[in-house]
Amino acid sequence: MRGEIQAERDMEGYLVDPEAWNDEIAHELAAEERLELSDGYWPILHFMRDYWHENQVTPDVRHVVAFLADNQGMDKKVAKDQLFELFPYGYVQQACKIAGMIKPRAWSTG
């Protein structure tokens, strides 16, 4: 059984400080979303983390789709479908939260 997340979060459960994120927190956040992180999740989560470290901003969904398309040699539509298959409740609701991003303000997620 997993323990309580030892990082400050906002009212919706997003990390307040993305630097507090680690793989264990990712597993715990995923469990709260009723997801179990398999191998398919980690390249996405690590890309998001790397993007954040480089730019100090949450990557837009189009950046993640482009990463998947380039990384796995697939069409962008197929990549987007794969992303939303892994995170069925949406990019912001699940992928951003599990990757330890601060909740993005209003911008396009699709």
C-alpha positions in Angstrom: 0.0 0.0 0.0 1.3 3.4 -0.9 1.7 6.2 1.6 0.6 9.8 1.7 2.3 12.1 -0.8 5.0 14.1 1.0 4.8 17.3 -1.2 2.7 20.4 -0.9 -0.3 20.4 -3.3 -3.0 22.8 -4.3 -6.7 22.4 -3.7 -7.0 20.2 -6.9 -4.1 17.9 -6.0 -1.4 19.4 -8.3 2.1 19.9 -6.9 2.8 23.5 -5.8 6.5 23.0 -6.5 7.4 20.8 -9.5 10.9 20.3 -8.0 9.3 18.1 -5.3 8.4 15.5 -7.9 9.9 12.0 -8.1 9.0 8.6 -9.4 7.3 7.6 -6.2 5.1 10.7 -6.2 4.2 10.0 -9.8 3.0 6.5 -8.8 1.0 7.9 -5.9 -0.6 10.7 -8.1 -1.4 8.0 -10.8 -3.0 5.8 -8.2 -5.3 8.7 -7.1 -6.3 8.9 -10.8 -6.9 5.1 -10.9 -3.9 4.6 -13.2 -1.0 2.2 -12.9 2.1 3.5 -14.5 3.4 1.0 -17.0 6.3 1.4 -19.4 4.3 3.5 -21.9 3.8 6.3 -19.4 7.4 7.0 -18.4 8.7 8.5 -21.7 5.8 11.0 -21.7 6.3 11.9 -18.0 10.1 12.2 -18.4 9.7 14.3 -21.6 7.3 16.6 -19.7 9.8 16.9 -16.8 12.7 17.6 -19.1 10.7 20.2 -21.0 9.8 21.9 -17.7 13.4 21.9 -16.5 14.5 23.5 -19.8 11.7 26.0 -20.2 10.2 26.5 -16.6 6.8 26.0 -18.1 4.4 23.1 -18.6 4.6 21.7 -22.1 1.5 22.2 -24.2 -0.2 18.9 -25.4 1.1 19.6 -28.9 4.7 19.4 -27.7 4.0 16.0 -26.1 2.2 14.7 -29.2 5.2 15.9 -31.4 7.6 14.1 -29.0 5.6 10.9 -29.2 5.3 11.1 -33.0 9.1 11.7 -33.4 10.2 9.3 -30.7 8.0 6.4 -31.8 7.9 7.2 -35.5 4.1 7.6 -35.7 1.6 10.0 -37.2 0.6 12.9 -34.9 -3.0 11.7 -34.9 -2.0 8.3 -33.7 0.3 9.9 -31.1 -2.5 12.0 -29.8 -4.8 9.0 -29.7 -2.1 7.1 -27.7 -1.7 10.0 -25.3 -5.4 10.1 -24.6 -5.6 6.4 -24.3 -3.0 6.5 -21.5 -4.6 9.5 -19.9 -8.3 9.1 -20.6 -9.4 12.0 -18.4 -7.3 14.4 -20.3 -3.8 15.9 -20.6 -4.2 18.5 -17.9 -6.3 16.4 -15.5 -4.0 13.4 -15.5 -0.7 13.8 -17.5 0.2 17.2 -16.1 -0.8 16.3 -12.5 1.1 13.0 -12.6 4.2 14.6 -14.1 4.2 17.1 -11.2 3.4 20.2 -13.2 1.7 23.2 -11.6 -1.9 23.2 -12.9 -1.8 25.0 -16.2 -3.9 28.1 -16.6 -6.5 28.2 -19.4 -4.9 27.1 -22.7 -5.7 24.6 -25.4 -5.2 21.0 -24.4 -6.0 19.5 -27.8 
